[in-house]
Amino acid sequence: MVTITSLSTDERAARVALAATLEPDDAVTGRLIAAVGVAETVRLATGTGAFPKKVDAVEAGLWRHKVAPRMDVHAVTQALLESDRLGLRILIPGDSDWPTALNDLGERAPTALWVRGATSFLTAPLSDRVTITGARAATSYGEHVAGELASDLTHAERVIVAGGAYGIDAAAHRAALAAGGQTLAVMVGGLDRLYPSGNRALLERVGDLGLLASEMPPGSAPTKWRFLARNRILGALSGATVIVEAGYRSGSLNVAARAAQLGRPVGAVPGPVTSVSSAGTHRLLREGIASLITDAIDVTALLDPPAGVSGKALARESAITPSAHREGRAL
């Protein structure tokens, strides 16, 4: 009889098993992997074996109660079959194309990544990538500024990273493609369920000319929690994150928080004081979390600070307030 543990005899197979069945951004899973390895973590998740002393017994017990029902061998085999059918690659830490920037997430680093396209984008120096994101319900001003920034940065040979959403994200992807440059979209669901569906044609072009990446296996649907989990990847992949337009409680503030917690510089574009669409960027600037961004030169200063300078107003370690981090909504 094939079991999930019998499918997890090596690190790659075990990581795929965990990534195909468990929710992302789980610190307990990460701590167990660090303590006992990936294959043993799979065995512990299935409900057998004693937990290592390095992990709190109560916390580990709650983790097992939550994840054991999800350890479905069919889900793993289906993820592998669909990955092959769709021509997707599965990357794990240690692979030559694995983005080492994600290792900075520590116990919250992705277990694996499904990718389609130019994986060389992932191995470029951190300062070669910049995340541009913001409001879905962007104004024409916000989309114009996002497009100008993305186009100018593309001409400077930077890779534009975004989440494929409506509004600011889409404007950044489109501008990068129009300039003949490189762009990377981090998806919240499986790469066979490109979201939002209204951006499918754009995201297909990103996959053809750039790169699509997701920590979720094929077939996975977007959920609110997965949006929030995806934000840490958007913040970690790039040398700097720029928020172009955002409401006061926009999910893009959560991206800024994740980036700042990693010590990545954050920039924000100001807008009209009367615009609710810029209330979030003004908040970042007022609280000293972000540097003022008016053009690509300002972004370049974040990516390539002068020798001995940490960049213009590097993000504070705590980044936003704990309540704002919890309240960050999906883009």
The 8 nearest C-alpha neighbors of each residue, nearest first, counted from 0:
[[1, 2, 5, 3, 72, 6, 4, 73],
 [0, 2, 5, 3, 6, 72, 4, 73],
 [3, 1, 5, 4, 72, 0, 6, 71],
 [2, 4, 72, 6, 5, 7, 71, 1],
 [3, 5, 7, 6, 2, 42, 41, 8],
 [4, 6, 2, 7, 3, 8, 1, 0],
 [7, 5, 3, 4, 8, 12, 2, 13],
 [8, 6, 13, 12, 4, 5, 9, 38],
 [7, 9, 6, 5, 38, 12, 13, 10],
 [10, 8, 12, 7, 11, 13, 38, 6],
 [9, 11, 13, 12, 14, 37, 38, 8],
 [10, 12, 14, 13, 9, 15, 91, 7],
 [11, 13, 7, 15, 14, 9, 10, 16],
 [14, 12, 7, 16, 10, 38, 15, 11],
 [15, 13, 17, 11, 16, 12, 110, 10],
 [14, 16, 18, 12, 13, 17, 19, 11],
 [15, 17, 13, 19, 14, 75, 18, 12],
 [18, 16, 14, 20, 15, 19, 21, 13],
 [17, 19, 15, 16, 20, 110, 21, 14],
 [20, 18, 16, 17, 216, 75, 15, 21],
 [19, 21, 17, 18, 69, 70, 16, 74],
 [22, 20, 17, 18, 19, 23, 66, 69],
 [21, 23, 24, 25, 20, 18, 225, 215],
 [24, 22, 25, 228, 21, 109, 225, 214],
 [25, 23, 107, 228, 26, 22, 109, 108],
 [26, 24, 28, 23, 27, 107, 29, 22],
 [25, 27, 29, 107, 106, 28, 30, 24],
 [28, 26, 30, 29, 25, 31, 59, 62],
 [27, 29, 31, 26, 30, 25, 32, 40],
 [28, 30, 106, 26, 32, 27, 31, 107],
 [31, 29, 27, 33, 32, 28, 106, 34],
 [30, 32, 34, 28, 33, 29, 35, 40],
 [33, 31, 36, 37, 29, 30, 34, 35],
 [32, 34, 30, 31, 36, 35, 29, 106],
 [33, 35, 31, 32, 30, 36, 53, 51],
 [36, 34, 32, 31, 33, 39, 40, 37],
 [37, 35, 32, 39, 38, 33, 34, 40],
 [36, 38, 40, 32, 39, 13, 10, 14],
 [39, 37, 41, 13, 40, 36, 7, 10],
 [38, 40, 42, 41, 37, 36, 35, 43],
 [41, 39, 37, 43, 42, 38, 32, 31],
 [40, 42, 44, 38, 39, 43, 45, 37],
 [43, 41, 39, 45, 44, 40, 4, 47],
 [44, 42, 40, 47, 46, 41, 45, 48],
 [45, 43, 41, 67, 46, 42, 63, 40],
 [44, 46, 67, 42, 43, 47, 70, 41],
 [47, 45, 44, 43, 67, 63, 42, 48],
 [48, 46, 43, 45, 42, 49, 44, 50],
 [47, 49, 43, 50, 46, 42, 39, 45],
 [50, 48, 51, 47, 43, 52, 46, 56],
 [49, 51, 52, 48, 54, 56, 59, 43],
 [52, 50, 53, 54, 49, 34, 35, 31],
 [51, 53, 54, 50, 55, 56, 49, 34],
 [52, 54, 51, 55, 34, 50, 30, 31],
 [55, 53, 52, 51, 56, 59, 50, 31],
 [56, 54, 58, 57, 59, 53, 52, 51],
 [55, 57, 59, 58, 60, 54, 50, 52],
 [58, 56, 60, 59, 55, 61, 62, 54],
 [57, 59, 61, 55, 60, 56, 62, 54],
 [60, 58, 62, 56, 57, 61, 55, 63],
 [61, 59, 57, 63, 62, 58, 56, 64],
 [60, 62, 64, 58, 59, 63, 65, 57],
 [61, 63, 59, 65, 60, 64, 66, 58],
 [64, 62, 60, 66, 65, 44, 61, 67],
 [63, 65, 61, 62, 66, 67, 60, 68],
 [66, 64, 62, 63, 67, 61, 68, 69],
 [65, 67, 63, 69, 68, 64, 62, 44],
 [66, 68, 45, 44, 69, 63, 70, 64],
 [69, 67, 66, 70, 65, 71, 64, 45],
 [68, 70, 66, 67, 71, 20, 21, 65],
 [71, 69, 67, 68, 20, 45, 72, 66],
 [70, 72, 74, 73, 69, 75, 3, 20],
 [71, 73, 3, 75, 74, 2, 76, 70],
 [72, 74, 76, 75, 71, 77, 78, 3],
 [75, 73, 77, 71, 72, 76, 78, 19],
 [74, 76, 78, 72, 73, 77, 16, 19],
 [75, 77, 79, 73, 78, 74, 80, 72],
 [76, 78, 80, 74, 79, 75, 73, 81],
 [79, 77, 75, 81, 76, 80, 216, 217],
 [78, 80, 82, 76, 77, 81, 83, 75],
 [81, 79, 77, 83, 82, 78, 76, 84],
 [82, 80, 84, 78, 83, 79, 85, 77],
 [81, 83, 87, 79, 85, 80, 84, 86],
 [82, 84, 86, 80, 81, 85, 87, 79],
 [83, 85, 81, 82, 86, 80, 87, 79],
 [86, 84, 82, 83, 87, 81, 191, 80],
 [87, 85, 83, 84, 82, 88, 115, 81],
 [88, 86, 82, 115, 85, 114, 83, 113],
 [87, 89, 114, 113, 90, 115, 86, 82],
 [88, 90, 113, 112, 114, 87, 111, 91],
 [89, 91, 112, 111, 97, 94, 88, 113],
 [90, 92, 111, 94, 93, 97, 112, 110],
 [93, 91, 94, 97, 90, 111, 99, 110],
 [92, 94, 91, 95, 97, 96, 99, 90],
 [95, 93, 97, 96, 92, 91, 90, 98],
 [94, 96, 97, 93, 122, 92, 98, 90],
 [97, 95, 94, 122, 118, 98, 121, 119],
 [96, 98, 94, 95, 92, 99, 90, 91],
 [99, 97, 121, 100, 122, 101, 96, 236],
 [98, 100, 101, 102, 97, 122, 103, 92],
 [101, 99, 98, 102, 236, 103, 235, 125],
 [102, 100, 103, 99, 104, 235, 108, 98],
 [101, 103, 104, 99, 100, 105, 108, 98],
 [104, 102, 101, 105, 100, 261, 235, 108],
 [103, 105, 108, 102, 107, 101, 106, 235],
 [106, 104, 103, 107, 108, 102, 29, 101],
 [105, 107, 29, 26, 30, 108, 104, 28],
 [108, 106, 24, 104, 26, 105, 29, 25],
 [107, 109, 104, 105, 106, 102, 101, 110],
 [110, 108, 111, 214, 107, 23, 24, 112],
 [109, 111, 18, 14, 108, 91, 17, 112],
 [112, 110, 91, 109, 90, 214, 18, 14],
 [113, 111, 214, 90, 89, 213, 114, 91],
 [112, 114, 89, 213, 212, 88, 214, 87],
 [115, 113, 212, 88, 211, 87, 112, 89],
 [114, 116, 211, 87, 210, 206, 88, 212],
 [117, 115, 210, 206, 209, 118, 207, 211],
 [116, 118, 210, 119, 209, 120, 115, 208],
 [117, 119, 120, 121, 116, 96, 210, 122],
 [118, 120, 121, 117, 122, 123, 96, 116],
 [121, 119, 118, 123, 122, 117, 158, 210],
 [122, 120, 98, 119, 118, 123, 96, 97],
 [121, 123, 119, 98, 120, 96, 124, 97],
 [122, 124, 120, 121, 127, 125, 119, 128],
 [125, 123, 127, 126, 122, 128, 121, 238],
 [124, 126, 238, 127, 237, 128, 123, 100],
 [125, 127, 238, 302, 128, 124, 237, 303],
 [128, 126, 157, 125, 124, 158, 123, 129],
 [129, 127, 158, 237, 126, 157, 125, 238],
 [130, 128, 237, 239, 159, 160, 238, 240],
 [129, 131, 160, 240, 161, 237, 159, 241],
 [132, 130, 241, 161, 240, 242, 160, 129],
 [133, 131, 168, 242, 167, 161, 243, 130],
 [132, 134, 244, 167, 251, 242, 245, 243],
 [135, 133, 245, 137, 136, 244, 167, 166],
 [134, 136, 166, 165, 137, 167, 330, 164],
 [137, 135, 134, 166, 138, 165, 276, 167],
 [136, 138, 166, 134, 135, 141, 167, 142],
 [137, 139, 141, 140, 142, 136, 276, 166],
 [138, 140, 142, 141, 143, 137, 144, 166],
 [141, 139, 143, 138, 142, 144, 137, 270],
 [142, 140, 138, 144, 143, 139, 137, 244],
 [141, 143, 145, 139, 167, 144, 140, 170],
 [144, 142, 140, 146, 141, 145, 139, 147],
 [143, 145, 147, 141, 146, 142, 148, 140],
 [146, 144, 142, 148, 143, 147, 171, 149],
 [145, 147, 174, 149, 171, 143, 170, 144],
 [146, 148, 144, 150, 145, 149, 151, 143],
 [149, 147, 145, 151, 295, 146, 150, 152],
 [148, 150, 146, 152, 171, 147, 151, 175],
 [149, 151, 153, 147, 174, 175, 152, 148],
 [150, 152, 154, 148, 153, 149, 147, 295],
 [153, 151, 155, 149, 154, 157, 150, 148],
 [152, 154, 156, 150, 157, 155, 180, 151],
 [153, 155, 151, 156, 152, 150, 180, 178],
 [154, 156, 152, 153, 157, 151, 150, 299],
 [157, 155, 153, 154, 152, 158, 180, 127],
 [156, 158, 127, 153, 152, 128, 155, 159],
 [157, 159, 128, 181, 182, 127, 129, 160],
 [160, 158, 182, 129, 130, 128, 183, 157],
 [159, 161, 130, 183, 182, 129, 184, 131],
 [162, 160, 184, 168, 130, 131, 132, 163],
 [161, 163, 185, 184, 164, 168, 186, 160],
 [162, 164, 168, 169, 184, 161, 202, 165],
 [165, 163, 168, 162, 169, 195, 135, 166],
 [166, 164, 135, 169, 168, 167, 163, 198],
 [165, 167, 135, 137, 169, 168, 136, 134],
 [166, 168, 170, 133, 142, 169, 132, 134],
 [169, 167, 132, 171, 164, 163, 161, 170],
 [168, 170, 172, 165, 171, 167, 166, 163],
 [169, 171, 167, 173, 146, 168, 172, 142],
 [170, 172, 146, 168, 174, 149, 169, 145],
 [171, 173, 169, 175, 174, 170, 182, 176],
 [174, 172, 176, 170, 175, 171, 177, 169],
 [173, 175, 177, 146, 150, 171, 176, 172],
 [176, 174, 180, 178, 172, 150, 173, 177],
 [175, 177, 179, 173, 178, 174, 180, 172],
 [178, 176, 174, 179, 175, 173, 180, 150],
 [179, 177, 175, 176, 180, 150, 174, 153],
 [180, 178, 176, 177, 175, 181, 153, 154],
 [181, 179, 175, 153, 178, 176, 182, 154],
 [180, 182, 158, 209, 175, 159, 176, 153],
 [183, 181, 159, 209, 158, 160, 172, 175],
 [182, 184, 210, 160, 209, 211, 159, 161],
 [183, 185, 211, 162, 161, 163, 160, 186],
 [186, 184, 212, 162, 213, 211, 161, 183],
 [187, 185, 213, 188, 212, 162, 184, 163],
 [186, 188, 221, 226, 229, 225, 213, 185],
 [189, 187, 221, 220, 219, 186, 215, 192],
 [188, 190, 217, 219, 216, 215, 191, 218],
 [189, 191, 192, 193, 217, 188, 213, 186],
 [190, 192, 189, 217, 193, 218, 85, 188],
 [193, 191, 189, 190, 194, 188, 218, 220],
 [192, 194, 190, 191, 199, 196, 195, 189],
 [195, 193, 196, 192, 199, 198, 186, 188],
 [194, 196, 197, 198, 193, 164, 199, 165],
 [195, 197, 194, 199, 198, 193, 192, 200],
 [196, 198, 195, 199, 194, 200, 165, 201],
 [197, 199, 201, 196, 195, 200, 202, 194],
 [198, 200, 202, 196, 201, 197, 203, 193],
 [201, 199, 203, 202, 198, 204, 197, 196],
 [202, 200, 204, 198, 199, 203, 205, 173],
 [201, 203, 205, 199, 204, 200, 198, 206],
 [202, 204, 206, 200, 205, 201, 199, 207],
 [205, 203, 207, 201, 202, 206, 208, 200],
 [204, 206, 209, 202, 208, 203, 207, 210],
 [205, 207, 210, 203, 211, 204, 209, 116],
 [208, 206, 204, 205, 209, 203, 116, 210],
 [209, 207, 205, 206, 204, 210, 116, 181],
 [210, 208, 205, 182, 206, 181, 117, 116],
 [209, 211, 116, 183, 206, 117, 115, 205],
 [210, 212, 184, 206, 115, 114, 183, 185],
 [213, 211, 114, 185, 113, 186, 184, 210],
 [214, 212, 186, 113, 215, 112, 185, 187],
 [213, 215, 112, 111, 113, 109, 216, 212],
 [214, 216, 189, 213, 188, 219, 217, 18],
 [217, 215, 189, 19, 78, 219, 218, 113],
 [218, 216, 189, 219, 191, 190, 78, 81],
 [217, 219, 189, 216, 220, 191, 192, 188],
 [220, 218, 189, 188, 217, 216, 215, 221],
 [219, 221, 188, 222, 218, 189, 192, 187],
 [220, 222, 188, 187, 225, 219, 223, 226],
 [223, 221, 225, 224, 226, 220, 187, 188],
 [222, 224, 226, 225, 329, 227, 221, 328],
 [225, 223, 227, 226, 222, 228, 329, 221],
 [224, 226, 228, 222, 227, 223, 229, 187],
 [227, 225, 229, 329, 223, 224, 228, 187],
 [226, 228, 224, 230, 225, 229, 329, 223],
 [227, 229, 225, 230, 226, 24, 231, 224],
 [230, 228, 226, 232, 227, 231, 225, 187],
 [229, 231, 254, 233, 227, 232, 228, 234],
 [230, 232, 234, 257, 229, 233, 228, 235],
 [233, 231, 235, 234, 230, 229, 236, 101],
 [234, 232, 230, 231, 235, 236, 130, 254],
 [233, 235, 258, 231, 232, 254, 257, 236],
 [234, 236, 232, 233, 237, 101, 258, 231],
 [237, 235, 100, 233, 234, 232, 101, 238],
 [238, 236, 128, 129, 239, 125, 235, 130],
 [237, 239, 126, 125, 302, 129, 128, 263],
 [240, 238, 264, 129, 237, 263, 265, 302],
 [241, 239, 130, 265, 129, 131, 266, 234],
 [240, 242, 266, 131, 267, 265, 130, 243],
 [243, 241, 267, 133, 132, 244, 131, 266],
 [244, 242, 268, 133, 267, 241, 145, 141],
 [243, 245, 133, 277, 134, 141, 276, 242],
 [246, 244, 279, 134, 276, 133, 277, 249],
 [245, 247, 279, 276, 249, 278, 248, 275],
 [246, 248, 279, 278, 249, 245, 282, 275],
 [249, 247, 246, 327, 250, 279, 328, 252],
 [250, 248, 246, 251, 245, 252, 247, 328],
 [251, 249, 328, 327, 329, 330, 253, 252],
 [250, 252, 254, 253, 133, 249, 330, 255],
 [253, 251, 255, 250, 254, 249, 256, 327],
 [252, 254, 256, 327, 251, 250, 255, 324],
 [255, 253, 230, 251, 257, 252, 256, 234],
 [254, 256, 252, 258, 253, 257, 259, 265],
 [257, 255, 318, 253, 259, 254, 258, 319],
 [256, 258, 254, 260, 231, 255, 259, 234],
 [259, 257, 234, 255, 263, 261, 256, 260],
 [260, 258, 314, 262, 256, 263, 261, 257],
 [259, 261, 316, 257, 262, 258, 318, 317],
 [260, 262, 259, 258, 263, 257, 235, 103],
 [263, 261, 259, 260, 314, 264, 258, 316],
 [262, 264, 258, 259, 261, 239, 238, 265],
 [265, 263, 313, 239, 314, 301, 259, 262],
 [264, 266, 289, 240, 239, 241, 314, 290],
 [265, 267, 241, 290, 289, 292, 291, 240],
 [268, 266, 242, 280, 292, 291, 241, 289],
 [267, 269, 243, 292, 293, 291, 280, 242],
 [270, 268, 281, 280, 267, 277, 271, 291],
 [269, 271, 277, 272, 268, 274, 244, 281],
 [270, 272, 273, 274, 277, 269, 275, 276],
 [273, 271, 274, 270, 277, 278, 275, 281],
 [272, 274, 271, 275, 270, 277, 278, 276],
 [273, 275, 276, 271, 277, 272, 278, 270],
 [276, 274, 278, 277, 246, 273, 247, 245],
 [275, 277, 246, 245, 274, 278, 244, 137],
 [276, 278, 244, 245, 270, 280, 275, 279],
 [279, 277, 247, 275, 281, 246, 280, 276],
 [280, 278, 247, 246, 245, 282, 281, 277],
 [279, 281, 283, 282, 277, 267, 278, 245],
 [282, 280, 284, 278, 279, 283, 285, 277],
 [281, 283, 279, 285, 280, 284, 286, 278],
 [284, 282, 280, 288, 289, 286, 281, 285],
 [283, 285, 281, 289, 287, 282, 286, 288],
 [284, 286, 282, 287, 283, 281, 288, 289],
 [287, 285, 283, 284, 288, 282, 319, 289],
 [288, 286, 284, 285, 289, 283, 312, 290],
 [287, 289, 314, 283, 286, 315, 284, 318],
 [290, 288, 266, 265, 284, 283, 287, 267],
 [289, 291, 266, 312, 311, 267, 292, 265],
 [290, 292, 267, 266, 268, 289, 293, 284],
 [293, 291, 268, 297, 267, 266, 294, 290],
 [292, 294, 268, 297, 291, 295, 269, 296],
 [295, 293, 296, 297, 292, 148, 298, 147],
 [294, 296, 298, 297, 148, 152, 299, 151],
 [295, 297, 299, 298, 294, 300, 293, 292],
 [298, 296, 300, 295, 299, 292, 294, 293],
 [299, 297, 295, 301, 300, 296, 302, 292],
 [298, 300, 302, 296, 301, 297, 303, 295],
 [299, 301, 304, 297, 303, 298, 302, 296],
 [302, 300, 310, 298, 299, 303, 304, 311],
 [301, 303, 299, 126, 300, 238, 239, 304],
 [302, 304, 300, 301, 299, 305, 126, 310],
 [305, 303, 310, 300, 301, 308, 309, 302],
 [306, 304, 308, 307, 303, 310, 300, 309],
 [307, 305, 308, 304, 309, 303, 310, 300],
 [306, 308, 305, 309, 304, 310, 303, 311],
 [309, 307, 305, 306, 310, 304, 311, 303],
 [308, 310, 304, 307, 313, 311, 305, 312],
 [311, 309, 304, 301, 308, 313, 312, 300],
 [310, 312, 313, 290, 301, 309, 300, 304],
 [311, 313, 290, 310, 314, 289, 287, 264],
 [314, 312, 264, 311, 310, 315, 309, 265],
 [315, 313, 259, 288, 264, 265, 289, 312],
 [314, 316, 318, 317, 288, 259, 313, 260],
 [317, 315, 260, 318, 259, 314, 262, 261],
 [316, 318, 315, 260, 319, 320, 259, 256],
 [319, 317, 256, 315, 259, 316, 260, 320],
 [318, 320, 256, 323, 317, 321, 324, 288],
 [321, 319, 323, 322, 324, 318, 317, 325],
 [322, 320, 324, 323, 325, 319, 317, 318],
 [321, 323, 325, 320, 324, 326, 319, 327],
 [322, 324, 326, 320, 325, 321, 327, 319],
 [325, 323, 321, 322, 327, 326, 253, 320],
 [324, 326, 322, 323, 327, 321, 253, 328],
 [325, 327, 323, 324, 328, 322, 248, 250],
 [328, 326, 250, 253, 324, 325, 323, 248],
 [329, 327, 250, 249, 326, 330, 227, 248],
 [328, 330, 250, 226, 227, 223, 327, 249],
 [329, 250, 251, 135, 328, 134, 164, 249]]
